[in-house]
């Protein structure tokens, strides 16, 4: 494996922090202030470069894009961030349920006390 191969692998990684704040804002068509606001609301936590600059992954950009959609529709930033978190939790629960059903599992009622 060459250094180039290693770099290519990181670019395919949704969690690799490949984008600077300026680039991320430009890709989303928003401001750097918006990215800071959703960071302060703890929707996303960008990684920091050695120089202390924020770096965003593709996964984080998708989350930020959804928050921006909601804000553009008039939802306050804090509420938009909460909605995105709840949507993400629901999606994860549905994924787990689907896996459970594929594995042939059946839900068991809670034990009587």
C-alpha positions, 0 to 999 in steps of 0.5 A: 500500500502506498501513501496515495492509497492510504489517502484515497481510503480516507476520502471514501470515509464518511467520517474523515474530517476532510473539509475546512470550515470555509469549504464546508460553508461554501458547499452548504451555501451557508455561513461559517457563523451557522456552522459555529451555531450548530457546533455550539448547539452540539449538533456536530463537533468538528475535529480540530487540525493541529493548528486548531482549525475546524474540520468537517466530515461528509457525515457532519455536512449531511447533518448540517445540511438537514439543520439548514433546511429546517432553519430555512423553513423558519425553525430556530437553530436550537429547535432544528438541532433537536429535530435532527438529533431526534430524526437520527435516533429514530432512523437508528431505532428503525435500522435496529428493528429491521435487523432484528426482524431479519434475524427472525427475532420476535419482541417479548413482552416485559416480564410481569412484576 
